[in-house]
Amino acid sequence: MLGPIPIRAYAICIIAGIIVAVMWGERRLVARGGQPGTVTDVAVYAVPFGLVGGRLYHVATDWETYFGPGGDPIGALKIWQGGLGIWGAVALGAVGAWIGCRRRGVPLPFFADAVAPGIVVAQAIGRLGNYFNQELYGGPTTLPWGLEIYNRVDPATGAPDSLGGVALDHTPIEIVHPTFLYELLWNLLVAAFVVWADRRFRLGHGRAFATYVAGYTLGRFFIEMARTDPATRVFGDIRINVVVAGVVFIGAVLYIALVRKPREVLAVPAGDTPDGPDGEDKPKDTAPAPSDADEDEPGDRNRVVAEPGDRST
């Protein structure tokens, strides 16, 4: 508690993930020729949009919990109790990022490539919140890393309280697969792969972001099938997130295969030198600074030019 305000571990994990994504994205964008402060400015739009989108997706795909018989409509607003759908978060977050990029004069695909690995690491950090909430796990297991589930109750009333309650009896009622942990580890592998592929193939025009999407959805497809928590079912008895993961994976792979443009490089204004961390890919050359006449034209500050020596039609 912070005075009268309860502090939730789930919220702390989400906030920590956002901070990591913004800081790493900032370093990557500057290393690619962008202006310092761009990711922070865009995040002002993308983060609120993403949180709203994530909650809307969760409520829409689990509407019976809130609006069905015996449901709790007010619970749809209690985001601190968990329930953010990554699909809605990325989709509506992209709308916020588009608004922010338009205001900064930065192409959205260029921005997306820079922040891609940071986003998937943020997802990994966010999954730690599922541990504290005792949620999103799989079936019973005897493996040594199985998650022990306890019966949590409100010590004052004895009523079940899985979120804010305590375990008076320390005998686990169930030992299950920690599927959120599997996804956490998978997300870290995806982040490492995106960084490697970005350096190896000099991905541009949204292909690094699409690589993240393809990698994440590939793992989510199988991990989702191992989960046993209640979920909306479609096409008979298939979890809706399994279907969404499969469809989005196909779309991401097609994007990677069809978009073959070279990596874009932003024209840097005179006097600015994009410094990036060691090991990050820096553009081999930068475009000449715009003339005084050009500086009067809106949107030229972050003008996209073709990478030297790699022009194609």
GIRA-V719681 format. One record per residue. N is the residue number from 1. PHI is phi in radians with two decimals (none if undefined). Layout:
BEGIN
n = {N N}
phi = {PHI PHI}
END
This chain:
BEGIN
n = {1 2 3 4 5 6 7 8 9 10 11 12 13 14 15 16 17 18 19 20 21 22 23 24 25 26 27 28 29 30 31 32 33 34 35 36 37 38 39 40 41 42 43 44 45 46 47 48 49 50 51 52 53 54 55 56 57 58 59 60 61 62 63 64 65 66 67 68 69 70 71 72 73 74 75 76 77 78 79 80 81 82 83 84 85 86 87 88 89 90 91 92 93 94 95 96 97 98 99 100 101 102 103 104 105 106 107 108 109 110 111 112 113 114 115 116 117 118 119 120 121 122 123 124 125 126 127 128 129 130 131 132 133 134 135 136 137 138 139 140 141 142 143 144 145 146 147 148 149 150 151 152 153 154 155 156 157 158 159 160 161 162 163 164 165 166 167 168 169 170 171 172 173 174 175 176 177 178 179 180 181 182 183 184 185 186 187 188 189 190 191 192 193 194 195 196 197 198 199 200 201 202 203 204 205 206 207 208 209 210 211 212 213 214 215 216 217 218 219 220 221 222 223 224 225 226 227 228 229 230 231 232 233 234 235 236 237 238 239 240 241 242 243 244 245 246 247 248 249 250 251 252 253 254 255 256 257 258 259 260 261 262 263 264 265 266 267 268 269 270 271 272 273 274 275 276 277 278 279 280 281 282 283 284 285 286 287 288 289 290 291 292 293 294 295 296 297 298 299 300 301 302 303 304 305 306 307 308 309 310 311 312 313}
phi = {none -2.05 1.19 -1.49 -1.67 -1.29 -1.78 -1.78 -1.06 -1.04 -1.16 -1.08 -1.13 -1.10 -1.12 -1.07 -1.10 -1.10 -1.08 -1.08 -1.08 -1.18 -1.14 -1.20 -1.06 -1.08 -1.13 -1.20 -1.17 -1.13 -1.11 -1.60 1.91 -1.43 -1.58 -0.98 1.60 -1.13 -1.12 -1.07 -1.13 -1.20 -1.08 -1.03 -1.64 -1.19 -1.14 -1.06 -1.06 -1.14 -1.12 -1.14 -1.10 -1.09 -1.23 -1.07 -1.11 -1.06 -1.15 -1.13 -1.62 -2.37 -1.13 -1.10 -1.09 -1.84 -2.17 -1.44 -1.00 1.30 -1.32 -2.15 -1.01 -1.14 -1.08 -1.12 -1.60 -1.50 -1.16 -1.20 -1.52 1.66 1.96 -2.24 -1.54 -1.07 -1.11 -1.20 -1.12 -1.22 -1.12 -1.33 -1.07 -1.13 -1.12 -1.10 -1.12 -1.09 -1.10 -1.12 -1.15 -1.08 -1.23 -1.61 1.26 -1.98 -1.11 -1.03 -1.05 -1.07 -1.13 -1.08 -1.08 -1.21 -1.65 -0.94 -1.13 -1.15 -1.13 -1.24 -1.20 -1.06 -1.09 -1.08 -1.12 -1.08 -1.14 -1.07 -1.09 -1.16 -1.13 -1.19 -1.53 0.88 -2.51 1.03 -2.00 -1.82 -1.39 -1.07 -2.62 -1.92 -1.16 -1.11 -1.67 -1.05 -1.57 -1.49 -1.83 -1.98 -1.47 -1.63 -2.37 -1.31 -1.09 -1.39 -1.99 1.41 -1.34 -1.02 -2.63 -1.25 -1.62 -1.85 -1.41 -2.18 -1.60 -1.30 -1.85 -1.57 -1.60 -1.12 -1.50 -2.87 -2.11 -2.26 -1.20 -1.42 -1.10 -1.13 -1.20 -1.06 -1.21 -1.01 -1.14 -1.09 -1.07 -1.14 -1.14 -1.11 -1.06 -1.11 -1.18 -1.09 -1.08 -1.08 -1.11 -1.13 -1.29 -1.25 -1.93 0.84 -1.18 -2.63 0.96 1.53 -1.28 -1.15 -1.14 -1.13 -1.11 -1.05 -1.09 -1.10 -1.14 -1.11 -1.17 -1.06 -1.21 -1.10 -0.98 -1.43 -1.16 -1.06 -1.21 -1.52 -1.37 -2.07 -1.20 -1.02 -2.70 -1.15 -1.93 -2.33 0.90 1.73 -2.44 -1.85 -1.08 -1.07 -1.25 -1.16 -1.13 -1.07 -1.07 -1.13 -1.16 -1.16 -1.05 -1.08 -1.09 -1.17 -1.12 -1.10 -1.07 -1.06 -1.29 -1.61 -1.57 -2.06 -1.23 -1.23 -1.09 -1.40 -2.23 -1.44 -1.21 -1.72 -1.07 -1.00 1.60 -1.71 -2.23 -1.24 -1.74 -2.13 -1.21 -1.03 1.66 -1.38 -1.28 -1.83 -1.08 -1.13 -2.66 -2.09 -1.23 -1.10 -1.10 -1.14 -1.28 -1.05 -1.17 -1.18 -1.16 -1.37 -1.51 -1.16 1.51 -1.41 -1.03 -2.11 -1.13 -1.59 -2.22 -1.27 -1.21 -1.01 1.38 -2.40 -1.35 -2.58 -2.03}
END
